[in-house]
Amino acid sequence: MILAGVAHNNPNYDPGWVPFFAALVVLAGCLIVLVGGAMSIGVRDLVGRRKWAGYTIGPMIITIGIAVVALGVWLW
């Protein structure tokens, strides 16, 4: 059974709101990457460059942001 919202006779069918929400997901992912980068720099400067190796919160947030951006690009 094929859903009516999926199958269309028109190959140029506009999916509607999907590109808009995909762009929002890409924007949110970019903001998450920026926040992770700012946190990485802030923590590094706060605790000192030698002790910074144990703190992984910034790089983890950057990785999550990149994953969100990839999801948005895939949806787009």
KEROLUM-481960 format. One line per field, with one value per residue: residue number from 1; x, y, z of N, C-alpha, C, O in turn. Coordinates in steps of 0.05 Angstrom, whole numbers, plus 5000, padded with zeros to 4 digits. Atoms other than C-alpha are relative to their C-alpha. Layout:
num <- NUM ...
npx <- X ...
npy <- Y ...
npz <- Z ...
capx <- X ...
capy <- Y ...
capz <- Z ...
cpx <- X ...
cpy <- Y ...
cpz <- Z ...
opx <- X ...
opy <- Y ...
opz <- Z ...
! end
This chain:
num <- 1 2 3 4 5 6 7 8 9 10 11 12 13 14 15 16 17 18 19 20 21 22 23 24 25 26 27 28 29 30 31 32 33 34 35 36 37 38 39 40 41 42 43 44 45 46 47 48 49 50 51 52 53 54 55 56 57 58 59 60 61 62 63 64 65 66 67 68 69 70 71 72 73 74 75 76
npx <- 5017 4984 5014 5005 4981 4973 5001 5013 4996 4983 4972 4990 5016 4987 5006 5012 4985 4976 4976 4999 4991 4973 4983 5000 4983 4973 4994 4997 4975 4979 4999 4988 4971 4989 5001 4980 4974 4996 4995 4973 4981 5004 4990 4970 4988 5008 4985 4972 4996 4989 5021 5023 5003 5020 5027 5008 5027 5001 4999 5024 5022 4994 5007 5029 5008 4994 5020 5026 4997 5001 5028 5015 4992 5013 5029 5004
npy <- 4976 4976 4977 4979 4978 5008 5006 4979 5003 4978 5003 4974 4994 4984 5014 4982 4989 5015 4984 4979 5012 5009 4976 4994 5020 4992 4976 5008 5014 4981 4987 5019 5001 4975 5001 5019 4988 4980 5014 5012 4978 4990 5019 5001 4977 5000 5020 5000 5017 5026 5017 5001 5026 5016 4990 5007 4991 4983 5017 5017 4983 4995 5024 5001 4980 5009 5021 4986 4987 5021 5008 4979 5001 5024 4995 4980
npz <- 5000 5002 4989 5019 4996 5009 5029 5017 5028 5008 4990 4990 4976 4979 4975 4981 4978 4994 5002 4979 4975 5004 4997 4971 4987 5007 4985 4972 4998 5002 4974 4981 5006 4990 4971 4992 5004 4979 4974 5000 4995 4972 4980 5003 4987 4971 4985 5009 5024 4994 4988 5017 5014 4987 5004 5027 5005 5024 5024 5003 5010 5028 5015 5001 5019 5027 5006 5006 5026 5020 5001 5015 5029 5011 5003 5021
capx <- 5000 5029 5009 4979 5028 5087 5067 5051 5043 5079 5155 5163 5121 5140 5147 5120 5150 5207 5260 5241 5248 5311 5341 5321 5356 5419 5417 5407 5466 5510 5492 5508 5576 5589 5568 5613 5672 5661 5657 5721 5758 5727 5743 5814 5827 5792 5830 5895 5922 5958 5897 5850 5863 5815 5756 5718 5651 5667 5690 5630 5582 5617 5609 5535 5527 5560 5513 5453 5479 5488 5416 5390 5430 5403 5331 5341
capy <- 5000 5067 5129 5186 5235 5196 5175 5229 5227 5294 5285 5359 5354 5406 5371 5433 5448 5398 5446 5499 5452 5422 5492 5503 5438 5460 5528 5496 5449 5507 5543 5481 5477 5550 5540 5479 5517 5575 5526 5492 5558 5582 5518 5516 5587 5576 5514 5526 5495 5438 5412 5420 5350 5320 5363 5336 5373 5424 5373 5329 5387 5403 5331 5332 5397 5367 5307 5354 5393 5327 5307 5374 5368 5297 5321 5379
capz <- 5000 4979 5018 4979 5010 4983 4912 4860 4786 4780 4783 4798 4862 4914 4981 5017 5085 5082 5055 5106 5165 5136 5132 5205 5225 5187 5221 5290 5277 5257 5322 5362 5328 5345 5418 5423 5394 5443 5501 5479 5477 5542 5580 5552 5575 5642 5664 5627 5564 5599 5637 5578 5551 5602 5582 5523 5528 5474 5422 5438 5427 5362 5340 5358 5319 5258 5263 5265 5205 5167 5185 5159 5094 5085 5096 5047
cpx <- 5018 4982 4997 5019 5027 5001 4985 5006 5018 5028 5011 4984 5016 4993 4988 5019 5027 5025 5003 5010 5028 5020 5002 5018 5029 5009 5005 5027 5024 5003 5011 5030 5013 5001 5022 5028 5005 5005 5027 5021 4998 5011 5031 5013 4995 5018 5029 5004 5010 4979 4977 4996 4978 4971 4991 4972 4998 5002 4976 4977 5005 4993 4970 4989 5005 4981 4973 5001 4997 4971 4984 5007 4987 4970 4995 5000
cpy <- 5025 5023 5022 5023 4994 4997 5022 4994 5022 4997 5026 5009 5014 4987 5018 5011 4987 5017 5021 4988 4989 5023 5008 4981 5007 5024 4993 4985 5019 5016 4982 4998 5025 5000 4981 5011 5022 4987 4988 5021 5011 4981 4999 5024 5001 4982 4999 4980 4972 4981 4995 4973 4982 5009 4995 5011 5017 4984 4982 5016 5007 4976 4997 5020 4992 4978 5013 5013 4978 4990 5020 5000 4975 5004 5019 4986
cpz <- 5000 5011 4979 5003 4990 4969 4985 4971 4989 5010 5011 5025 5021 5027 5022 5021 5005 4997 5021 5026 4998 5003 5030 5015 4994 5016 5030 5004 4999 5027 5021 4996 5011 5031 5010 4997 5021 5027 5001 5006 5028 5021 4999 5013 5030 5016 4993 4978 5007 5010 4981 4987 5012 4995 4971 4993 4975 4975 4997 4990 4971 4983 4997 4980 4971 4992 4993 4973 4978 4997 4984 4970 4987 4996 4976 4973
opx <- 5036 4959 5014 5025 5044 5020 4962 5027 5031 5032 5031 4982 5038 4969 4982 5037 5042 5043 5025 5028 5043 5042 5023 5033 5046 5031 5024 5040 5043 5026 5026 5044 5035 5021 5036 5046 5028 5021 5040 5039 5018 5024 5044 5033 5010 5028 5045 4990 5005 4979 4959 4974 4967 4952 5004 4961 4979 4985 4967 4961 4985 4981 4960 4971 4988 4972 4959 4981 4984 4962 4968 4989 4978 4959 4974 4998
opy <- 5027 5027 5026 5037 5011 5007 5028 4984 5018 4997 5025 5032 5005 4985 5009 5025 4996 5016 5027 4999 4988 5020 5016 4989 5004 5025 5003 4989 5015 5021 4992 4997 5023 5009 4987 5007 5023 4997 4988 5017 5016 4990 4997 5021 5012 4990 4986 4960 4954 4957 4979 4968 4966 4994 5005 5004 5014 4987 4977 5006 5008 4979 4989 5014 4997 4977 5003 5012 4983 4984 5013 5003 4976 4995 5018 5000
opz <- 5017 5003 4963 4984 4989 4957 4993 4964 4968 5035 5026 5031 5028 5033 5044 5014 5022 5014 5030 5039 5018 5015 5039 5033 5012 5027 5042 5024 5013 5036 5038 5016 5023 5043 5030 5014 5032 5042 5022 5022 5041 5039 5019 5027 5045 5037 5006 4976 4992 5004 4987 4977 4998 5000 4952 4972 4960 4957 4974 4973 4955 4961 4976 4965 4954 4968 4975 4959 4958 4975 4967 4953 4964 4976 4963 4953
! end
